[in-house]
Structures are given as C-alpha cells and as structure tokens.
Amino acid sequence: MMFDRSTPSTRRLRLLAGLPLLLLGGCNMVVMNPSGDVALQQRDLILVATGLMLLVIVPVIALTVLFAWRYRAGNKDAKYEPNWDHSTQLELVIWAIPLLIIIVLGAVTWVSTHVLDPYRPIERLGPGRLVAKDVRPLEVQVVALDWKWLFIYPEYGIATVNQLAAPVDRPIEFKLTSSTVMNAFYIPSLAGMIYAMPGMETKLHAVINKPGNYDGISSNYSGAGYSGMKFRFYGMSDQGFAQWVASVRAKPMPLTRANYLQLEKPTENVRPMHFGRVDPQLYKAALNMCVRPGSMCMDRMMMIDSMGGGGKHSAEPKNGVGHAEGALEKQPEEKGAPGHWSTPRKPGAPGAQQPGAQQNRDLTLNRTPPAATPGTRQSARA
C-alpha cells in the first residue's frame, strides 16, 4: 500500500491547480469544435488571432516575472545601472514585433471579412470541397417574434416555431427580420451571429457538415422572455430531411395572416409548433410590417416618399429636386379628388388653377402661398 507523503500545503497547491480544469469541465466548447464549415473557418480565425497576440503576451509576462525576481531587493548581485536610458537593439525589438503582428492581423482580417461575409453565398462545403454550380441553396425565412423564432420554408410551403432542420452538405440561405425589436440569431455550431431587425432584412449563408442536434439561441437581450428564446437545429441526411418535411406537411394547422397575428403576441418558453401550409406572401408582409389588414406596407410607403410624398404638389420640382414635368402624367385629375398624381400645368393653360384658387388651397393645407404678382396683390387689397 502506498501512502501520500505530501504535506498539507502541497495538497492545497494541487487542489488549486486543478480547480480551473474542474470549473471548465461543465463548459460546452462548441465554438471551438463546430460542425459547420463557416463556423470552422471562424474558429480558425480566432486561433490565428489568439496565437499572434500570444507572441507578445507570453514573453511580456515571462519577462515581467524574470525581472521582478532578478532585480528584487534581496539580490545583491544584480547589476545596478540608474543612468541607463536607451538601447537601439531593444527599441527595434519592442517596435518591430508588434508592428509585424498588426500587419499580419490586418491582412488576415481583410481577407476573412470578405470570405466570411454573411451576405456572400458560400463557395465550399468544407476544406477541398467546392459547392456544385447546380446546387440550389435551402432558403429559410426567419422572423424573430416575442419570444420565439418562426422559420418559413418557401420551397416546401411549411413553417415551424422553435425548430429548424436542414440537410447535411447543402448550402443554407437565411433571410431574417423581426416583428418588434432587434434580436440576434445564433447557432454556434453552424455560423456566427447575425442580427434580425424590424422593417429590415439581413442574410446569412452557412452549411452544416455533420448530422446532429444543435443549440440555437437569441444572443441579444429583447425583454422578459429572452432567456427562453431558444430553438433546436437538426442536421439531417437528405432522406431524413425529406421525412421531416413530410411530417410537417401532414400537420392540419395552416399559418395564415390571422394565425400569425396571434403567434406574434408575447409568449415565453414556447414549445415547437408546425404548420402544414403557409401564406406565400406572409414573410414579405412581416418584413414590410403590414400583416395586419388595412395597414400600409413599408415598401409602398417608401415608394410614395421617394416620389415626393402624396398629392399634386409633390409632383412639382422644388429647388431642383423632384420630378420633371410630364414624368408622372396620369389621367386628368378629378375635381375634389385629393392625393391624385398629375402633371402640373403651366399658368394660362386649359384646366390650370388660377393664382387665387392656388392661394386658397395653400392656406387650406397650411402651406406658405407662392409669391403673388403685383396685379394680384392690388386686387387682394382692393
């Protein structure tokens, strides 16, 4: 039988040395061991950047300990040089190494920023495996709701809540928006985080290379139910994905606009839901924030704003900005029809408004009337 002859202080030191490993035992190292090629390239970028920075950090820490020990007050053999102030060789080392690291980091960042652009379709499935030209990406429309994730598959006409699936080695094109507040879509095993914002569309391209059951989370605080805004992402074989699509299509509940309005109401810790049919225009309406009947879509509102607003006066160029005469020529404006697009007529032309009528209209609309001619001003005074 062998006995531990170490002293109590030695045992305490061993316990303290193993404490960090004990604390790290419950950590999920998914970011450093991903299953998607995009996340794998991002992992490599983290390792490269960390290694380059450690080239400075490790020597600095080691030299700090060495100098503190060598030039301690009790070491009488240390060389004491109070008037030392410069060393050309040391200056070259101090400035050259960090400068080279910054240059390398800048080059790596420039290349990776373009290669790993989330809006850029992926060009490879993995190291040495390029995406075939005839492969069609799987389009998934994502809507961040309070507090759940809605996934729409336009190719298959189905939708799910808090459950996402994709076949292995098939590119995925995510189109993301939000119903209310800004959120962040994140599957650590698949790719980096991408924001989802109301009234805007962001994109993310990725691919999963291994079958599995992966975590999906919201990585941006969005209110009381944020902690439960999680979903499962399943990487499947082609056959398994086809079976999954068939099982979702068999669900009787459709995702109509009325069902969407009920779904977008704030709820917490929502369990997965499946919809066998989807309104094909639902995502576009959610993106333009016009799912509710009678509401104007943002794309139409922006079109009206880009054309000058509304009504007859918006078609008139002002200070060189606006529409040229004849650019918006439509049917003749009906009398008393507000907001009708028409081409401004020159004064004196048939159907043109008289200055007095124009002035009354401007006063009615609380606008500054145009400058009147002298004759018109005298008539008004009279």
Secondary structure as a PSIPRED ss2 file (coil, helix, strand):
# PSIPRED VFORMAT (PSIPRED V4.0)

   1 M C   1.000  0.000  0.000
   2 M C   1.000  0.000  0.000
   3 F C   1.000  0.000  0.000
   4 D C   1.000  0.000  0.000
   5 R C   1.000  0.000  0.000
   6 S C   1.000  0.000  0.000
   7 T C   1.000  0.000  0.000
   8 P H   0.000  1.000  0.000
   9 S H   0.000  1.000  0.000
  10 T H   0.000  1.000  0.000
  11 R H   0.000  1.000  0.000
  12 R H   0.000  1.000  0.000
  13 L H   0.000  1.000  0.000
  14 R H   0.000  1.000  0.000
  15 L H   0.000  1.000  0.000
  16 L H   0.000  1.000  0.000
  17 A H   0.000  1.000  0.000
  18 G H   0.000  1.000  0.000
  19 L H   0.000  1.000  0.000
  20 P H   0.000  1.000  0.000
  21 L H   0.000  1.000  0.000
  22 L H   0.000  1.000  0.000
  23 L H   0.000  1.000  0.000
  24 L H   0.000  1.000  0.000
  25 G C   1.000  0.000  0.000
  26 G C   1.000  0.000  0.000
  27 C C   1.000  0.000  0.000
  28 N C   1.000  0.000  0.000
  29 M C   1.000  0.000  0.000
  30 V H   0.000  1.000  0.000
  31 V H   0.000  1.000  0.000
  32 M H   0.000  1.000  0.000
  33 N C   1.000  0.000  0.000
  34 P C   1.000  0.000  0.000
  35 S C   1.000  0.000  0.000
  36 G E   0.000  0.000  1.000
  37 D H   0.000  1.000  0.000
  38 V H   0.000  1.000  0.000
  39 A H   0.000  1.000  0.000
  40 L H   0.000  1.000  0.000
  41 Q H   0.000  1.000  0.000
  42 Q H   0.000  1.000  0.000
  43 R H   0.000  1.000  0.000
  44 D H   0.000  1.000  0.000
  45 L H   0.000  1.000  0.000
  46 I H   0.000  1.000  0.000
  47 L H   0.000  1.000  0.000
  48 V H   0.000  1.000  0.000
  49 A H   0.000  1.000  0.000
  50 T H   0.000  1.000  0.000
  51 G H   0.000  1.000  0.000
  52 L H   0.000  1.000  0.000
  53 M H   0.000  1.000  0.000
  54 L H   0.000  1.000  0.000
  55 L H   0.000  1.000  0.000
  56 V H   0.000  1.000  0.000
  57 I H   0.000  1.000  0.000
  58 V H   0.000  1.000  0.000
  59 P H   0.000  1.000  0.000
  60 V H   0.000  1.000  0.000
  61 I H   0.000  1.000  0.000
  62 A H   0.000  1.000  0.000
  63 L H   0.000  1.000  0.000
  64 T H   0.000  1.000  0.000
  65 V H   0.000  1.000  0.000
  66 L H   0.000  1.000  0.000
  67 F H   0.000  1.000  0.000
  68 A H   0.000  1.000  0.000
  69 W H   0.000  1.000  0.000
  70 R H   0.000  1.000  0.000
  71 Y C   1.000  0.000  0.000
  72 R C   1.000  0.000  0.000
  73 A C   1.000  0.000  0.000
  74 G C   1.000  0.000  0.000
  75 N C   1.000  0.000  0.000
  76 K C   1.000  0.000  0.000
  77 D C   1.000  0.000  0.000
  78 A C   1.000  0.000  0.000
  79 K C   1.000  0.000  0.000
  80 Y C   1.000  0.000  0.000
  81 E C   1.000  0.000  0.000
  82 P C   1.000  0.000  0.000
  83 N C   1.000  0.000  0.000
  84 W C   1.000  0.000  0.000
  85 D C   1.000  0.000  0.000
  86 H C   1.000  0.000  0.000
  87 S C   1.000  0.000  0.000
  88 T H   0.000  1.000  0.000
  89 Q H   0.000  1.000  0.000
  90 L H   0.000  1.000  0.000
  91 E H   0.000  1.000  0.000
  92 L H   0.000  1.000  0.000
  93 V H   0.000  1.000  0.000
  94 I H   0.000  1.000  0.000
  95 W H   0.000  1.000  0.000
  96 A H   0.000  1.000  0.000
  97 I H   0.000  1.000  0.000
  98 P H   0.000  1.000  0.000
  99 L H   0.000  1.000  0.000
 100 L H   0.000  1.000  0.000
 101 I H   0.000  1.000  0.000
 102 I H   0.000  1.000  0.000
 103 I H   0.000  1.000  0.000
 104 V H   0.000  1.000  0.000
 105 L H   0.000  1.000  0.000
 106 G H   0.000  1.000  0.000
 107 A H   0.000  1.000  0.000
 108 V H   0.000  1.000  0.000
 109 T H   0.000  1.000  0.000
 110 W H   0.000  1.000  0.000
 111 V H   0.000  1.000  0.000
 112 S H   0.000  1.000  0.000
 113 T H   0.000  1.000  0.000
 114 H H   0.000  1.000  0.000
 115 V H   0.000  1.000  0.000
 116 L C   1.000  0.000  0.000
 117 D C   1.000  0.000  0.000
 118 P C   1.000  0.000  0.000
 119 Y C   1.000  0.000  0.000
 120 R C   1.000  0.000  0.000
 121 P C   1.000  0.000  0.000
 122 I C   1.000  0.000  0.000
 123 E C   1.000  0.000  0.000
 124 R E   0.000  0.000  1.000
 125 L E   0.000  0.000  1.000
 126 G E   0.000  0.000  1.000
 127 P C   1.000  0.000  0.000
 128 G C   1.000  0.000  0.000
 129 R E   0.000  0.000  1.000
 130 L E   0.000  0.000  1.000
 131 V C   1.000  0.000  0.000
 132 A C   1.000  0.000  0.000
 133 K C   1.000  0.000  0.000
 134 D C   1.000  0.000  0.000
 135 V C   1.000  0.000  0.000
 136 R C   1.000  0.000  0.000
 137 P C   1.000  0.000  0.000
 138 L E   0.000  0.000  1.000
 139 E E   0.000  0.000  1.000
 140 V E   0.000  0.000  1.000
 141 Q E   0.000  0.000  1.000
 142 V E   0.000  0.000  1.000
 143 V E   0.000  0.000  1.000
 144 A E   0.000  0.000  1.000
 145 L E   0.000  0.000  1.000
 146 D C   1.000  0.000  0.000
 147 W C   1.000  0.000  0.000
 148 K E   0.000  0.000  1.000
 149 W E   0.000  0.000  1.000
 150 L E   0.000  0.000  1.000
 151 F E   0.000  0.000  1.000
 152 I E   0.000  0.000  1.000
 153 Y E   0.000  0.000  1.000
 154 P C   1.000  0.000  0.000
 155 E C   1.000  0.000  0.000
 156 Y C   1.000  0.000  0.000
 157 G C   1.000  0.000  0.000
 158 I E   0.000  0.000  1.000
 159 A E   0.000  0.000  1.000
 160 T E   0.000  0.000  1.000
 161 V E   0.000  0.000  1.000
 162 N C   1.000  0.000  0.000
 163 Q E   0.000  0.000  1.000
 164 L E   0.000  0.000  1.000
 165 A E   0.000  0.000  1.000
 166 A E   0.000  0.000  1.000
 167 P E   0.000  0.000  1.000
 168 V C   1.000  0.000  0.000
 169 D C   1.000  0.000  0.000
 170 R C   1.000  0.000  0.000
 171 P C   1.000  0.000  0.000
 172 I E   0.000  0.000  1.000
 173 E E   0.000  0.000  1.000
 174 F E   0.000  0.000  1.000
 175 K E   0.000  0.000  1.000
 176 L E   0.000  0.000  1.000
 177 T E   0.000  0.000  1.000
 178 S E   0.000  0.000  1.000
 179 S C   1.000  0.000  0.000
 180 T C   1.000  0.000  0.000
 181 V C   1.000  0.000  0.000
 182 M C   1.000  0.000  0.000
 183 N E   0.000  0.000  1.000
 184 A E   0.000  0.000  1.000
 185 F E   0.000  0.000  1.000
 186 Y E   0.000  0.000  1.000
 187 I C   1.000  0.000  0.000
 188 P C   1.000  0.000  0.000
 189 S C   1.000  0.000  0.000
 190 L C   1.000  0.000  0.000
 191 A C   1.000  0.000  0.000
 192 G C   1.000  0.000  0.000
 193 M C   1.000  0.000  0.000
 194 I E   0.000  0.000  1.000
 195 Y E   0.000  0.000  1.000
 196 A E   0.000  0.000  1.000
 197 M C   1.000  0.000  0.000
 198 P E   0.000  0.000  1.000
 199 G C   1.000  0.000  0.000
 200 M C   1.000  0.000  0.000
 201 E C   1.000  0.000  0.000
 202 T E   0.000  0.000  1.000
 203 K E   0.000  0.000  1.000
 204 L E   0.000  0.000  1.000
 205 H E   0.000  0.000  1.000
 206 A E   0.000  0.000  1.000
 207 V C   1.000  0.000  0.000
 208 I E   0.000  0.000  1.000
 209 N C   1.000  0.000  0.000
 210 K C   1.000  0.000  0.000
 211 P C   1.000  0.000  0.000
 212 G E   0.000  0.000  1.000
 213 N E   0.000  0.000  1.000
 214 Y E   0.000  0.000  1.000
 215 D E   0.000  0.000  1.000
 216 G E   0.000  0.000  1.000
 217 I E   0.000  0.000  1.000
 218 S E   0.000  0.000  1.000
 219 S C   1.000  0.000  0.000
 220 N C   1.000  0.000  0.000
 221 Y C   1.000  0.000  0.000
 222 S C   1.000  0.000  0.000
 223 G C   1.000  0.000  0.000
 224 A C   1.000  0.000  0.000
 225 G C   1.000  0.000  0.000
 226 Y H   0.000  1.000  0.000
 227 S H   0.000  1.000  0.000
 228 G H   0.000  1.000  0.000
 229 M C   1.000  0.000  0.000
 230 K E   0.000  0.000  1.000
 231 F E   0.000  0.000  1.000
 232 R E   0.000  0.000  1.000
 233 F E   0.000  0.000  1.000
 234 Y E   0.000  0.000  1.000
 235 G E   0.000  0.000  1.000
 236 M E   0.000  0.000  1.000
 237 S C   1.000  0.000  0.000
 238 D H   0.000  1.000  0.000
 239 Q H   0.000  1.000  0.000
 240 G H   0.000  1.000  0.000
 241 F H   0.000  1.000  0.000
 242 A H   0.000  1.000  0.000
 243 Q H   0.000  1.000  0.000
 244 W H   0.000  1.000  0.000
 245 V H   0.000  1.000  0.000
 246 A H   0.000  1.000  0.000
 247 S H   0.000  1.000  0.000
 248 V H   0.000  1.000  0.000
 249 R H   0.000  1.000  0.000
 250 A C   1.000  0.000  0.000
 251 K C   1.000  0.000  0.000
 252 P C   1.000  0.000  0.000
 253 M C   1.000  0.000  0.000
 254 P E   0.000  0.000  1.000
 255 L E   0.000  0.000  1.000
 256 T C   1.000  0.000  0.000
 257 R H   0.000  1.000  0.000
 258 A H   0.000  1.000  0.000
 259 N H   0.000  1.000  0.000
 260 Y H   0.000  1.000  0.000
 261 L H   0.000  1.000  0.000
 262 Q H   0.000  1.000  0.000
 263 L H   0.000  1.000  0.000
 264 E C   1.000  0.000  0.000
 265 K C   1.000  0.000  0.000
 266 P C   1.000  0.000  0.000
 267 T C   1.000  0.000  0.000
 268 E C   1.000  0.000  0.000
 269 N C   1.000  0.000  0.000
 270 V C   1.000  0.000  0.000
 271 R C   1.000  0.000  0.000
 272 P C   1.000  0.000  0.000
 273 M E   0.000  0.000  1.000
 274 H E   0.000  0.000  1.000
 275 F E   0.000  0.000  1.000
 276 G C   1.000  0.000  0.000
 277 R E   0.000  0.000  1.000
 278 V E   0.000  0.000  1.000
 279 D C   1.000  0.000  0.000
 280 P C   1.000  0.000  0.000
 281 Q C   1.000  0.000  0.000
 282 L H   0.000  1.000  0.000
 283 Y H   0.000  1.000  0.000
 284 K H   0.000  1.000  0.000
 285 A H   0.000  1.000  0.000
 286 A H   0.000  1.000  0.000
 287 L H   0.000  1.000  0.000
 288 N C   1.000  0.000  0.000
 289 M C   1.000  0.000  0.000
 290 C C   1.000  0.000  0.000
 291 V C   1.000  0.000  0.000
 292 R C   1.000  0.000  0.000
 293 P C   1.000  0.000  0.000
 294 G C   1.000  0.000  0.000
 295 S C   1.000  0.000  0.000
 296 M C   1.000  0.000  0.000
 297 C C   1.000  0.000  0.000
 298 M H   0.000  1.000  0.000
 299 D H   0.000  1.000  0.000
 300 R H   0.000  1.000  0.000
 301 M H   0.000  1.000  0.000
 302 M H   0.000  1.000  0.000
 303 M H   0.000  1.000  0.000
 304 I H   0.000  1.000  0.000
 305 D H   0.000  1.000  0.000
 306 S H   0.000  1.000  0.000
 307 M C   1.000  0.000  0.000
 308 G C   1.000  0.000  0.000
 309 G C   1.000  0.000  0.000
 310 G C   1.000  0.000  0.000
 311 G C   1.000  0.000  0.000
 312 K H   0.000  1.000  0.000
 313 H H   0.000  1.000  0.000
 314 S H   0.000  1.000  0.000
 315 A H   0.000  1.000  0.000
 316 E C   1.000  0.000  0.000
 317 P C   1.000  0.000  0.000
 318 K E   0.000  0.000  1.000
 319 N C   1.000  0.000  0.000
 320 G C   1.000  0.000  0.000
 321 V E   0.000  0.000  1.000
 322 G C   1.000  0.000  0.000
 323 H C   1.000  0.000  0.000
 324 A C   1.000  0.000  0.000
 325 E C   1.000  0.000  0.000
 326 G C   1.000  0.000  0.000
 327 A C   1.000  0.000  0.000
 328 L C   1.000  0.000  0.000
 329 E C   1.000  0.000  0.000
 330 K C   1.000  0.000  0.000
 331 Q C   1.000  0.000  0.000
 332 P C   1.000  0.000  0.000
 333 E C   1.000  0.000  0.000
 334 E C   1.000  0.000  0.000
 335 K C   1.000  0.000  0.000
 336 G C   1.000  0.000  0.000
 337 A C   1.000  0.000  0.000
 338 P C   1.000  0.000  0.000
 339 G C   1.000  0.000  0.000
 340 H C   1.000  0.000  0.000
 341 W C   1.000  0.000  0.000
 342 S C   1.000  0.000  0.000
 343 T C   1.000  0.000  0.000
 344 P C   1.000  0.000  0.000
 345 R C   1.000  0.000  0.000
 346 K C   1.000  0.000  0.000
 347 P C   1.000  0.000  0.000
 348 G C   1.000  0.000  0.000
 349 A C   1.000  0.000  0.000
 350 P C   1.000  0.000  0.000
 351 G C   1.000  0.000  0.000
 352 A C   1.000  0.000  0.000
 353 Q C   1.000  0.000  0.000
 354 Q C   1.000  0.000  0.000
 355 P H   0.000  1.000  0.000
 356 G H   0.000  1.000  0.000
 357 A H   0.000  1.000  0.000
 358 Q H   0.000  1.000  0.000
 359 Q H   0.000  1.000  0.000
 360 N H   0.000  1.000  0.000
 361 R H   0.000  1.000  0.000
 362 D H   0.000  1.000  0.000
 363 L H   0.000  1.000  0.000
 364 T H   0.000  1.000  0.000
 365 L C   1.000  0.000  0.000
 366 N C   1.000  0.000  0.000
 367 R C   1.000  0.000  0.000
 368 T C   1.000  0.000  0.000
 369 P C   1.000  0.000  0.000
 370 P C   1.000  0.000  0.000
 371 A C   1.000  0.000  0.000
 372 A C   1.000  0.000  0.000
 373 T C   1.000  0.000  0.000
 374 P H   0.000  1.000  0.000
 375 G H   0.000  1.000  0.000
 376 T H   0.000  1.000  0.000
 377 R H   0.000  1.000  0.000
 378 Q H   0.000  1.000  0.000
 379 S H   0.000  1.000  0.000
 380 A H   0.000  1.000  0.000
 381 R H   0.000  1.000  0.000
 382 A C   1.000  0.000  0.000
